[in-house]
Every structure is written in C-alpha cells, then in structure tokens.
Amino acid sequence: MANRGGPAQDSTLAAGGVPAGELHAEGEGNQRFNDLSDTQRDEILRSQQDGFPAGYEDLLAEYYARLANESAIEDGEATDDE
C-alpha cells in the first residue's frame, strides 16, 4: 500500500512507459571530433572560450524580457512597460 502522507518506505524504480529512442555507440561524437584535423579541432576549442559575439548578450536579454512581458500580458498581469 502506498504511503501518501510521507516518504516512500523503499527506494524503487517505478515502471515507465517511455521507450528508449535510437541508441548510439558510446563516443560516436568523440570519434567524429577526433577525425577532424588538428587545426579544425583547435579552432573549435578556441571558439568555446571566446564567448558570444559583441551585442549578442544584449539581444538575448531583450528577447527574454519581451518573452516575460508577453507571458505576463497573457496571464493578465500588469507590466512596467505599460
């Protein structure tokens, strides 16, 4: 019988109905990365450290502010922009 008022008595994995999708070999992405030339790999690794292009963070901030504003309007909440 389920204990509805507190924690579970036993730690168990619940049965699920979600099938596993197509499985890929472990490291498949790494193999493709390793197949690149040293120059290409170095360029990719350097680009990860460069961050966003100039102005992109401001663009993202404006986008998320607009989404929040639209969501607040749909929910019937007042916003500072009104």
C-alpha positions as CSV (number, residue, x, y, z in Angstrom):
1,M,0.0,0.0,0.0
2,A,1.3,3.5,-0.9
3,N,2.3,5.8,1.9
4,R,0.6,9.0,0.8
5,G,1.5,11.0,3.9
6,G,5.3,10.7,4.0
7,P,8.3,9.4,2.2
8,A,8.4,6.0,0.5
9,Q,9.2,3.0,2.6
10,D,11.5,1.5,0.0
11,S,13.5,3.1,-2.8
12,T,12.3,1.5,-6.0
13,L,12.4,2.4,-9.7
14,A,8.9,3.0,-11.0
15,A,7.8,1.3,-14.2
16,G,7.8,3.7,-17.1
17,G,6.1,3.7,-20.5
18,V,8.7,5.8,-22.3
19,P,10.6,3.8,-24.8
20,A,14.3,4.4,-25.3
21,G,15.0,6.1,-28.6
22,E,17.6,5.2,-31.1
23,L,20.8,4.4,-29.2
24,H,24.2,5.5,-30.5
25,A,27.6,3.9,-29.9
26,E,29.4,5.4,-26.9
27,G,31.8,8.1,-28.0
28,E,30.4,8.4,-31.5
29,G,30.6,12.2,-31.3
30,N,34.1,12.0,-30.0
31,Q,35.2,9.8,-32.9
32,R,34.0,12.4,-35.4
33,F,35.7,15.2,-33.4
34,N,38.9,13.1,-33.5
35,D,38.6,12.7,-37.2
36,L,39.0,16.5,-37.7
37,S,42.3,18.0,-38.5
38,D,44.4,19.4,-35.6
39,T,43.7,22.9,-37.0
40,Q,39.9,22.3,-37.0
41,R,39.9,20.9,-33.5
42,D,41.9,23.8,-32.2
43,E,39.6,26.3,-33.8
44,I,36.5,24.7,-32.3
45,L,38.1,24.6,-28.8
46,R,39.2,28.2,-29.1
47,S,35.7,29.3,-30.1
48,Q,34.3,27.8,-27.0
49,Q,36.4,30.2,-24.9
50,D,35.5,33.3,-27.0
51,G,32.0,33.7,-25.6
52,F,29.2,35.4,-27.5
53,P,29.7,37.8,-30.4
54,A,29.5,41.5,-29.5
55,G,25.9,42.6,-28.8
56,Y,24.6,39.1,-28.6
57,E,24.1,39.1,-24.9
58,D,22.1,42.4,-25.1
59,L,20.0,40.8,-27.9
60,L,19.3,37.8,-25.7
61,A,18.4,40.0,-22.7
62,E,15.9,41.9,-24.8
63,Y,14.4,38.7,-26.2
64,Y,13.9,37.2,-22.8
65,A,12.5,40.5,-21.4
66,R,10.0,40.5,-24.3
67,L,9.0,36.9,-23.7
68,A,8.4,37.6,-20.0
69,N,6.4,40.7,-20.9
70,E,4.2,38.7,-23.3
71,S,3.7,36.0,-20.8
72,A,2.7,38.5,-18.1
73,I,0.2,40.0,-20.5
74,E,-1.3,36.6,-21.4
75,D,-1.6,35.9,-17.6
76,G,-3.3,39.2,-17.1
77,E,-0.5,40.7,-15.0
78,A,0.5,44.4,-15.3
79,T,4.0,45.1,-16.6
80,D,6.3,48.1,-16.2
81,D,6.2,48.7,-19.9
82,E,2.5,49.5,-20.0
